[in-house]
Amino acid sequence: MTRTEKLLLLLTAVFFLLALLFTPRVGAARQVAPAFEQPLAPTPPPAEDALYITLEKRVDINHDDVSALTALPGVGKTTAEAIVAYREEHGPFSSVEELLLVPGFGTAALEAILAAQAPG
């Protein structure tokens, strides 16, 4: 056997020994926590006059901005701007139905919001 063959045989043996040492055993507990398990930042409590419409995400019609309000069904940028303007002029809404007082907001949009609203 040549010197090169002996060296290759030795390197192969070392490789297999290292692989054997670092291979997890069957039934061994995993000690590493997944990277995505990080504590969540605490959420601030809602404002006293918060009025949420819960769809896939919560929309607070008394505090959210125009871009958040456009997540509501039937509400585009112009209607969202009208909601914010009405809210700034008249104060917070006390019910979802009060959206009908906003110029340009119709019953079809209200019905779409109420139909899409998730419980809670």
Secondary structure in CASP SS format (residue, H / E / C, confidence):
PFRMAT SS
TARGET T0000
AUTHOR 0000-0000-0000
METHOD secondary structure of the structure
MODEL  1
M C 1.00
T C 1.00
R H 1.00
T H 1.00
E H 1.00
K H 1.00
L H 1.00
L H 1.00
L H 1.00
L H 1.00
L H 1.00
T H 1.00
A H 1.00
V H 1.00
F H 1.00
F H 1.00
L H 1.00
L H 1.00
A H 1.00
L H 1.00
L H 1.00
F H 1.00
T C 1.00
P C 1.00
R C 1.00
V C 1.00
G C 1.00
A C 1.00
A C 1.00
R C 1.00
Q C 1.00
V C 1.00
A C 1.00
P C 1.00
A C 1.00
F C 1.00
E C 1.00
Q C 1.00
P C 1.00
L C 1.00
A C 1.00
P C 1.00
T C 1.00
P C 1.00
P C 1.00
P C 1.00
A C 1.00
E C 1.00
D C 1.00
A C 1.00
L C 1.00
Y E 1.00
I E 1.00
T E 1.00
L C 1.00
E C 1.00
K C 1.00
R E 1.00
V E 1.00
D E 1.00
I C 1.00
N C 1.00
H C 1.00
D C 1.00
D C 1.00
V H 1.00
S H 1.00
A H 1.00
L H 1.00
T C 1.00
A C 1.00
L C 1.00
P C 1.00
G C 1.00
V C 1.00
G C 1.00
K H 1.00
T H 1.00
T H 1.00
A H 1.00
E H 1.00
A H 1.00
I H 1.00
V H 1.00
A H 1.00
Y H 1.00
R H 1.00
E H 1.00
E H 1.00
H H 1.00
G C 1.00
P C 1.00
F C 1.00
S C 1.00
S C 1.00
V H 1.00
E H 1.00
E H 1.00
L H 1.00
L H 1.00
L H 1.00
V C 1.00
P C 1.00
G C 1.00
F C 1.00
G C 1.00
T H 1.00
A H 1.00
A H 1.00
L H 1.00
E H 1.00
A H 1.00
I H 1.00
L H 1.00
A H 1.00
A H 1.00
Q C 1.00
A C 1.00
P C 1.00
G C 1.00
END
